[in-house]
Amino acid sequence: MRGWWQDLTDLVLPAECSGCGRPRTVLCARCRAALGGAAPSRVRPLPEPPGLPLVHAAAPYADEVRATLLAHKERGALALARPLGAALARAVCAGAGRRDVPLLLVPVPSARWAVRARGHDPVRRIALAAAGELRRGGRGARVVGVLRQRRAVADQSGLTSRQRLGNVAGALEVTAGGVRLLAGGHLVLVDDLMTTGASLAEAARAVREAVGEVGGGRTVYGGAGREGREEQIGGSTEESGNAGYGGAGTASVNDAGRLIRAAVVAAPPDSFEMSRN
């Protein structure tokens, strides 16, 4: 497990770029450009899991970006949290609503065994860096870590899309007292990586269920086309007007008007291509 002295070592000793291996830099200019040079894009996995909110990603998960995320997550290169957080902040802004409404960043929680093994929670660390970046840019933002696992899940790597859905189905819940922290802003689920979308869909389900129970609302998916669902689930109340407040065949919000979007640092390259079709 890493300690504060290891974090200090990362800052004062020569390092090599986590993206390409260039010496004496934590992340070189070329790899920073790969991570944050292009405009964030809407992404969609195939197949798309039910209940997945609208998702924006900062960069394709390939080459230098892949190496950078793995270095932060698996090798404890904590100095990478700030550039990764900056990339996540850009993805958050791409899907956010009005600037005068604060952003509530809800990290998808890592499994307890993974946090213990890594010595840190990479998604929460990146989310905190993203919130700081947003605030420096004049946007109200805070991290609300209200999701937790209520049962153990297996490692997702190597599982098919269907297996991932089954692995995480019903695995998350909002903590006791967490619903009150979800008031007063646009909800944005955040993660470092989206592959099949199963974890984000499960996180969205848990938040909708918790807020719906308190608000007295309901979540309805049947009968609506995907495009209509995205506008209502992923949009803001200003964008969707009164849509979703009641009738069958509409996607859901609830009486509290809780609408959800999602943002990630990276997603598979083919999910970017599909988003343009």
N, C-alpha and C positions, 0 to 999 in steps of 0.2 A: 504493500500500500504506500502511495506517495505521501510525503509530508511537506510542510512549508519549505523546508530546506531544499527539497527537490524542485519546487516551483522556482525558488531563487536561483538555483543552478541553471535552469532553463534560460533565465534572463541574462546571466553574466558570462556563461561559457560559450565558446564557439559551437554552433550547431550546423546542421545541414537542412536544406529545405525539405519539408515533409512531402512536398509534391513531386519534386524531381531529383532531390539529392544534392543540389548545388551547395557547396560548403559555405559556412559562416553566415547563414541566414535562416531564420525560422520558416519563412515563406517568401520566396523570391518574387520579383515583380511580375514575371510571366505567369507564375502559378496564382498570384493574387488576381491577375486579369482573367484567368480561366474561371476562378471562383466568383468574381463579381463584375466581369467586363460587359457581359450581355444583359439585356433587360430581362427581368424575371418573366416567366411564362406560365400560363395555365397548363396543368398537366392532368392526364387521365390514364389510369392503368387499363389494361385489357386482359381478362374481363374486369369490369368495374364493379366493386362490391356494393350491395345495397346500402343506402344511407351515407355514402361518401359525400362530404361537403365539397364545395368548390375549392380546389387546391392550386396554389402557385408555388413554383420552385425557382430558385435562383440560378441553378446550373445543372447540366446533365451529369449523371453519376458515371464518370469515366475518367481514365488517365489521372491527371494531377488532382482533380477534385476527389476522386475515389481515394487516392493515396492520402490526401490531407484529412479527410473524414476518418479514415481508419487509424491514422496516427493519433488523432485526438481521442478517439473512442477506445481503441485497443492498446495503444502504447503510452497513453497518459501524457501526450504533448499538450499540456494545458495552455501554453502560450498561443495555441491556435484558436482558442475560444473567441478571442476578439475578432479576427477576420471572418471566422465562421458566423459569429453573431451579426456582423455587419451584412453578410450575405443574406442571412435569415431576415434581418430587418427590412431589406429591400423586397424580399418576397412577401413579407407581411404587408408592406405598404401597397404592393401591387394589387392586393385583394381587399384592402381595407375600405371602410366607408368614409364618412365626413371627417375632416381633420379636427373638428372641434369636439369629437366624441372620443374619449380615451380608449386605448386598446388594452384588452385583457388577454395576455398570452398564457395559454393553458398547455403546459408540456405533457406530451404522452409519456407516462412513467415507464422507466426501465424495470425489468424484473429485479427483485431484491438480490438474487444470486449474482446477477450481472453487475450490479452496483458494488457488491462486496468484492467480486473478482477484479474489477477494474480499479477500485479505489475511489471512484467518483461517479457522478451521474452526468454523462456527457450532454444529454438533451437539456436538462435543467441548467447546466453551466452555459450552454450556447444561448438558451432563452434569456437568461439574465444579461448576457452580453448584448443581445438584440434589443432588450428593453432599454438598456443604457444608451445604445446607439440611437434609438428612436427619440429618447428624451433629449439627447444632445441636438437632434435635428428639429426640436420644437414640438414633438408629438407626445402627448400624454400616453404613457405605457407602463404597465407593471406585470409582473409574473404572478400568476395565481396557481400554485401547485395543489390543486384540489382533487386530482385523480389519483387513485391507488388501485393496485391489483387486489381483488378479493379472492382470487384463487391462483394457484401456480400455473404457469404456461411453459411450454417447451421452447427451446431455441428455435426461432423461425427460419434460420438459414437452412437451405436444403429442402424446405417444404414447398409444395405446389400452392397455387392460389387458393384452391379449395381447402387444402389442409391448413393453410394459414388462417382462413376464415373460421374453421372449426376450432383451431387452437386458441384463438383469442375471443371467441363468441362468449359474451357474458362475463368476461374476465375483469372488467374495470367497473369502478363505481366512484361516485363523488363522496369525499370524506364527510363525516358528520360536521355540520356547520359550514360546509364548503359552499353551499348554494348562495348564501348571503354575499360571498366574495365575488360571485359572478354577476353582480348587479352593477349597472352604471357604466357600461362600455360595450364595445364590439368584441365578441368572443372570437379568438383566433387560436385554434389548435395548432401546436407547433411540434415539429420533430426534425431530427437531422436528415432523415432519408425516408422517402416513400418508395416502396417497390410494388407490392400488390395493392396497397391501400387498405389492407385488412385492419391494421392497428388504428389508423385514423378513423375508419368507419366505426370501429368499436368505441373509440373515445367519444366520437360524436353521439353515438347511441346513449352512452352513459350520461353525458351532459344533458341531452334532450330529456331523457327519462327523469333525471333529478329535478330539473327546472320545471318540467311539465307537471310533476307531482305537486310541487309547491304552488305553481301558478294556476293549477286546476285545468290546464290545457291538455291537449292530446297530440300525438304524433301520427300522421296519416301518410302513407306512401302509395297506397293502391290507386291505380287509375290515372296518375299524372304522368305525362311524358317527362323524359329526363331533363330536357331543356327547361321546362316549367319548374321542375323541382329545384334545379340549380339556382334559378333566379330567386326562389323563395327561401330555400334553406341557406344558400350561400350569400344572399344579398343582405342589405340593411333594411330596416323598416322604412327608411326613406325611399329606397329603390323599389320595394315590392308593394308599397302602399298597404292595403288591407288584405292582400292575398295571404292565404294560409290560415286565416282566423276562423276556421270552422268548417267549411263544406267538405264533403267527401270528395276524394279524388284530388285533394290539394296536398302539397307537401307542407311540411309542418313547421309551424312554429307553435307557440302556445300562448296562453293569455298574457304571459309576461313579455311576449315579443322577442324571445331569445332566438337569434339567428346566428348561424355558425359558419365560419370559413376556416381554412387551414393553410399553413405555409410550411415549407420545408427548405432545407439548404439545397438538396439535390434529389433528382428522380431519374429513372432510366431514360436513356436517349429516345427510345421509341415512344415513351409517353408524351414527349414534347411534340413529336411528329404527329401523333394522333390528335393532339389538341388543336392543330391547325387545319384538320379535316372537317 
